[in-house]
Amino acid sequence: MRTSTIARWWFGLTALVVLAAVVISLVLALTGDDPQFGSPLADAFNIFAYFTIQSNIIVGLTSLLLALRPQRRSTLFRVFRLDGLIMILVTAIVFHALLAGLVGVSGWSSVSNQLVHTVVPALAVLGWLVFGPRGLVSWRVVAWSVVYPLLWVLFTLVRGAVTGWYPYPFLDVGELGYPRVALTILGITVAFVALAAGLHWVDGWSARVFDRQGRRASAAPEAAVDGPSEGGRS
C-alpha cells in the first residue's frame, strides 16, 4: 500500500474519532439528568464553548480535508492546520498537567474524555510527524495562527462576564480575579507561540530531509541505467 494511501486512511481515522468524541459529548449533554444551563439542548450547545472541543473540531475538519485531497496548500488551510495541531497539543498538555486530577468521570463520559484529551491529540501529532504535509508552516502562518485562540479567549471572558460561567477553573475571573487570569492567559499564549515556533522548525527540518531523500531516490534509477552503458563503452 502506498504511503499516500496510508496517510489518507490515517487522516480519515482521525476525523472519524473526532466525530465519535463530539457525538458522544452531545448525546451525554442531551440525556443529562441535571442540565447546567436550564435545558439539555442548552447544555449540548455549550460544549462548543470548550477549547477542547474547538481544538478537536479543527483537527477533525483539517484531517477530513486531507483525507479527501492531501495536496492542500491554501493559506487559510495552512493556518487552521497549524491551529489544530497547536491547540490539540495545548489541550493534551493542560488537561494532563492541570485538570486530570479535578475530573471524576466514568462510563461514556470517561470514553469521551479520553478521546478528546488523549487519543485525538496522539493521532493528530503522530499523523503530522509521519505523513505531514510538510513545508506548510511559514512565519506568516505562525503569526496568523494566534488569532483564533485569542478570539476564543476574548469570547470566553465576555461570555463569562455576562453568564458567570467559565469553561475552565483557571479562567474563572469571579474566583481568581482578572490579574491572575491575565497572567495565566499570558503564560498559555507564550507556550502557544513557543509550540508554533517549534512546529515551524520541525516542519522546515522534515521538509528538507524528505526532499533530500526524494532526490536520492530519483537519482538512484538513473545511476543504475547509466552505469552499464558507460562500462560498455570503456
Buried (B, 14 or more C-beta within 10 A) or exposed (E): EEEEEEBBEBBBBBBBBBBBBBEBBBEBBEEBEEBEBEEBEEBBEBBEBBBBBBBBBBBBBBBBBBBEEBEBEEEEBBBBBBBBBBBBBBBBBBBEEEBEEEEEEEEEBEBBBEBBBBBBBEBBBEBBEEBBBBBBBBEEBBEBBBEBBEEBBEEBBEBBEEEEBBBBEBBBBEEBEEEEBEEBBEEBBEBBBEBBEEBBEBBBEBBEEEEEEEEEEEEEEEEEEEEEEEEEEE
